[in-house]
Amino acid sequence: MNAYNVPLSTSLSEWTALLSPSDSLQSRGIFLSARNRREHFVDTLRFAVKREGGLGLMLREIAGGREDGAGITVVEEVLPGGNAEG
């Protein structure tokens, strides 16, 4: 899976948050997108993680403070022994 990941430095310049209206394929919302869609593909995955005992995730905000309130937070590391591990 890591073969498809991009370094944090690349995501800082390539990723953007888009406000999208609903259409026949998806409901309205804020979605992650790549500025250069020929070179990078963005996929969205959802996981359920219990809060009790801590998530075990090191998060980093890479974009925020926009007028519309949208931002991007990425998982920088999954901590050993946390609920997100495995």
N, CA, C and O of each residue as an XYZ file, in Angstrom:
344
protein
N       0.818     -1.193      0.000
C       0.000      0.000      0.000
C       0.862      1.257      0.000
O       0.481      2.253     -0.615
N       2.000      1.242      0.665
C       2.833      2.428      0.714
C       3.384      2.830     -0.642
O       3.863      3.953     -0.799
N       3.329      1.948     -1.618
C       3.788      2.292     -2.960
C       2.946      3.413     -3.557
O       3.393      4.101     -4.476
N       1.743      3.603     -3.050
C       0.842      4.615     -3.585
C       0.834      5.894     -2.760
O       0.215      6.879     -3.164
N       1.498      5.902     -1.630
C       1.536      7.082     -0.781
C       2.514      8.100     -1.336
O       3.478      7.745     -2.013
N       2.259      9.361     -1.047
C       3.190     10.418     -1.441
C       3.836     10.974     -0.182
O       3.219     10.952      0.883
N       5.061     11.472     -0.279
C       5.697     12.076      0.885
C       4.912     13.294      1.368
O       4.217     13.942      0.585
N       5.024     13.593      2.633
C       4.327     14.741      3.201
C       4.659     16.016      2.432
O       3.772     16.838      2.196
N       5.903     16.194      2.044
C       6.299     17.406      1.315
C       5.534     17.546     -0.002
O       5.199     18.659     -0.406
N       5.257     16.430     -0.671
C       4.481     16.471     -1.915
C       3.022     16.780     -1.628
O       2.401     17.559     -2.351
N       2.468     16.181     -0.586
C       1.058     16.430     -0.264
C       0.817     17.883      0.116
O      -0.269     18.410     -0.128
N       1.808     18.541      0.709
C       1.653     19.955      1.074
C       1.389     20.825     -0.147
O       0.604     21.771     -0.083
N       2.037     20.509     -1.246
C       1.862     21.332     -2.448
C       0.797     20.802     -3.401
O       0.261     21.565     -4.205
N       0.481     19.520     -3.329
C      -0.419     18.902     -4.309
C      -1.873     18.769     -3.869
O      -2.767     18.779     -4.714
N      -2.128     18.645     -2.585
C      -3.492     18.378     -2.144
C      -4.257     19.663     -1.889
O      -3.696     20.665     -1.446
N      -5.541     19.614     -2.175
C      -6.429     20.731     -1.904
C      -7.786     20.180     -1.480
O      -8.129     19.044     -1.809
N      -8.553     20.977     -0.754
C      -9.904     20.595     -0.350
C     -10.890     21.306     -1.273
O     -10.808     22.518     -1.468
N     -11.819     20.543     -1.834
C     -12.807     21.095     -2.749
C     -14.200     21.003     -2.150
O     -14.582     19.959     -1.622
N     -14.954     22.078     -2.227
C     -16.364     22.060     -1.851
C     -17.138     21.619     -3.081
O     -17.088     22.288     -4.114
N     -17.855     20.504     -2.988
C     -18.550     19.958     -4.151
C     -20.046     19.858     -3.900
O     -20.468     19.378     -2.848
N     -20.859     20.308     -4.863
C     -22.308     20.124     -4.744
C     -22.663     18.664     -5.010
O     -21.844     17.918     -5.546
N     -23.856     18.254     -4.648
C     -24.265     16.870     -4.902
C     -24.513     16.677     -6.396
O     -24.905     17.601     -7.109
N     -24.273     15.456     -6.841
C     -24.583     15.070     -8.213
C     -25.043     13.620     -8.206
O     -25.309     13.066     -7.139
N     -25.140     13.004     -9.359
C     -25.654     11.631     -9.426
C     -24.687     10.607     -8.837
O     -25.094      9.485     -8.534
N     -23.403     10.974     -8.668
C     -22.410     10.033     -8.161
C     -22.074     10.190     -6.685
O     -21.681      9.218     -6.040
N     -22.221     11.401     -6.133
C     -21.853     11.620     -4.736
C     -22.692     12.721     -4.118
O     -23.224     13.590     -4.809
N     -22.795     12.662     -2.809
C     -23.537     13.704     -2.109
C     -22.631     14.915     -1.903
O     -21.412     14.824     -2.046
N     -23.225     16.017     -1.576
C     -22.514     17.276     -1.364
C     -21.532     17.129     -0.217
O     -21.793     16.388      0.731
N     -20.398     17.831     -0.291
C     -19.437     17.769      0.799
C     -18.109     18.409      0.454
O     -17.953     19.063     -0.577
N     -17.158     18.201      1.347
C     -15.793     18.680      1.150
C     -14.928     17.459      0.872
O     -14.917     16.507      1.653
N     -14.209     17.490     -0.236
C     -13.445     16.327     -0.667
C     -11.997     16.696     -0.941
O     -11.698     17.814     -1.360
N     -11.105     15.747     -0.701
C      -9.690     15.918     -0.984
C      -9.463     15.738     -2.475
O     -10.055     14.854     -3.093
N      -8.613     16.570     -3.053
C      -8.309     16.477     -4.475
C      -6.840     16.814     -4.694
O      -6.216     17.482     -3.870
N      -6.300     16.348     -5.802
C      -4.923     16.683     -6.181
C      -4.958     17.816     -7.191
O      -5.816     17.847     -8.073
N      -4.028     18.740     -7.062
C      -3.941     19.832     -8.033
C      -3.546     19.281     -9.410
O      -4.086     19.713    -10.428
N      -2.611     18.335     -9.443
C      -2.159     17.711    -10.676
C      -2.782     16.315    -10.755
O      -2.208     15.347    -10.256
N      -3.931     16.216    -11.367
C      -4.670     14.943    -11.409
C      -4.072     13.933    -12.376
O      -4.434     12.757    -12.340
N      -3.161     14.373    -13.240
C      -2.496     13.422    -14.137
C      -1.432     12.614    -13.401
O      -1.199     11.446    -13.714
N      -0.794     13.244    -12.422
C       0.300     12.598    -11.696
C      -0.139     11.940    -10.388
O       0.511     11.003     -9.923
N      -1.237     12.421     -9.786
C      -1.652     11.936     -8.472
C      -3.134     11.583     -8.461
O      -3.957     12.258     -9.078
N      -3.448     10.520     -7.752
C      -4.819     10.061     -7.574
C      -5.153     10.124     -6.085
O      -4.366      9.685     -5.247
N      -6.300     10.661     -5.771
C      -6.737     10.739     -4.377
C      -7.893      9.776     -4.180
O      -8.869      9.806     -4.930
N      -7.786      8.927     -3.179
C      -8.848      7.997     -2.829
C      -9.270      8.289     -1.396
O      -8.454      8.726     -0.584
N     -10.518      8.054     -1.087
C     -11.024      8.293      0.256
C     -11.418      6.966      0.883
O     -12.198      6.203      0.313
N     -10.877      6.703      2.050
C     -11.187      5.487      2.795
C     -11.763      5.889      4.142
O     -11.362      6.903      4.713
N     -12.697      5.106      4.651
C     -13.276      5.360      5.970
C     -13.028      4.166      6.865
O     -13.146      3.013      6.449
N     -12.679      4.472      8.114
C     -12.431      3.428      9.099
C     -13.142      3.790     10.385
O     -13.231      4.965     10.742
N     -13.644      2.800     11.074
C     -14.231      3.010     12.400
C     -13.161      2.663     13.435
O     -12.630      1.552     13.431
N     -12.845      3.608     14.318
C     -11.840      3.414     15.361
C     -12.460      3.810     16.690
O     -13.013      4.902     16.818
N     -12.369      2.917     17.694
C     -12.915      3.228     19.019
C     -12.130      4.367     19.658
O     -10.905      4.422     19.546
N     -12.832      5.269     20.323
C     -12.168      6.374     21.016
C     -11.643      5.953     22.382
O     -10.635      6.480     22.852
N     -12.315      5.016     23.013
C     -11.924      4.585     24.362
C     -10.499      4.048     24.345
O     -10.191      3.131     23.584
N      -9.636      4.606     25.170
C      -8.246      4.182     25.219
C      -7.338      4.962     24.283
O      -6.130      4.729     24.261
N      -7.898      5.881     23.513
C      -7.098      6.716     22.616
C      -7.064      6.176     21.202
O      -7.041      4.964     20.989
N      -7.061      7.072     20.246
C      -7.045      6.665     18.844
C      -5.713      6.059     18.424
O      -5.680      5.130     17.618
N      -4.620      6.576     18.962
C      -3.306      6.081     18.575
C      -2.872      6.611     17.219
O      -2.178      5.927     16.466
N      -3.284      7.828     16.916
C      -2.911      8.445     15.645
C      -2.162      9.743     15.898
O      -2.561     10.536     16.752
N      -1.083      9.962     15.164
C      -0.381     11.239     15.175
C      -0.902     11.993     13.949
O      -0.690     11.572     12.812
N      -1.582     13.105     14.197
C      -2.200     13.873     13.111
C      -1.410     15.135     12.833
O      -0.769     15.691     13.725
N      -1.463     15.588     11.569
C      -0.827     16.851     11.195
C      -1.779     17.627     10.286
O      -2.251     17.104      9.277
N      -2.050     18.864     10.650
C      -2.868     19.735      9.801
C      -1.952     20.339      8.752
O      -0.973     21.012      9.075
N      -2.285     20.089      7.481
C      -1.433     20.606      6.411
C      -2.085     21.764      5.669
O      -1.418     22.458      4.902
N      -3.365     21.981      5.883
C      -4.053     23.115      5.266
C      -5.221     23.489      6.149
O      -5.921     22.623      6.674
N      -5.424     24.754      6.306
C      -6.532     25.220      7.123
C      -6.568     26.733      7.128
O      -5.767     27.389      6.462
N      -7.497     27.277      7.881
C      -7.608     28.721      7.969
C      -8.254     29.360      6.758
O      -8.156     30.571      6.561
N      -8.923     28.538      5.935
C      -9.595     29.095      4.768
C     -10.869     29.803      5.192
O     -11.430     29.524      6.252
N     -11.302     30.698      4.371
C     -12.520     31.461      4.630
C     -13.750     30.563      4.761
O     -14.665     30.866      5.528
N     -13.770     29.460      4.013
C     -14.919     28.558      4.043
C     -14.835     27.522      5.161
O     -15.752     26.717      5.321
N     -13.749     27.530      5.938
C     -13.609     26.615      7.064
C     -13.055     25.251      6.711
O     -12.878     24.418      7.600
N     -12.774     24.994      5.433
C     -12.247     23.691      5.017
C     -10.755     23.603      5.314
O     -10.052     24.613      5.301
N     -10.285     22.407      5.577
C      -8.869     22.179      5.813
C      -8.528     20.730      5.551
O      -9.402     19.930      5.218
N      -7.263     20.391      5.699
C      -6.800     19.023      5.471
C      -5.945     18.602      6.659
O      -4.984     19.283      7.018
N      -6.302     17.478      7.262
C      -5.507     16.879      8.326
C      -5.141     15.468      7.880
O      -6.010     14.709      7.452
N      -3.872     15.116      7.977
C      -3.414     13.795      7.539
C      -2.917     12.999      8.735
O      -2.522     13.564      9.755
N      -2.941     11.685      8.594
C      -2.365     10.795      9.606
C      -0.881     10.717      9.313
O      -0.472     10.213      8.267
N      -0.076     11.216     10.233
C       1.375     11.194     10.051
C       1.969      9.863     10.529
O       2.960      9.380      9.982
N       1.346      9.286     11.555
C       1.870      8.031     12.110
C       0.775      7.313     12.873
O      -0.053      7.950     13.526
N       0.764      5.980     12.794
C      -0.101      5.150     13.626
C       0.765      4.669     14.786
O       1.766      3.982     14.580
N       0.372      5.035     16.005
C       1.190      4.742     17.172
C       0.983      3.307     17.656
O      -0.145      2.813     17.661
N       2.050      2.644     18.059
C       1.938      1.265     18.548
C       1.063      1.197     19.805
O       1.165      2.038     20.698
N       0.205      0.178     19.853
C      -0.644     -0.038     21.018
C      -1.932      0.762     21.022
O      -2.754      0.582     21.921
N      -2.138      1.642     20.046
C      -3.364      2.439     19.979
C      -4.482      1.684     19.284
O      -4.252      0.630     18.690
N      -5.673      2.212     19.356
C      -6.838      1.555     18.747
C      -6.770      1.492     17.219
O      -7.396      0.622     16.613
N      -6.036      2.385     16.599
C      -5.952      2.398     15.142
C      -4.993      1.342     14.593
O      -5.028      1.034     13.402
N      -4.147      0.794     15.444
C      -3.184     -0.214     15.008
C      -3.905     -1.534     14.724
O      -4.623     -2.055     15.578
N      -3.709     -2.056     13.544
C      -4.239     -3.362     13.185
C      -5.701     -3.376     13.083
O      -6.290     -4.416     12.786
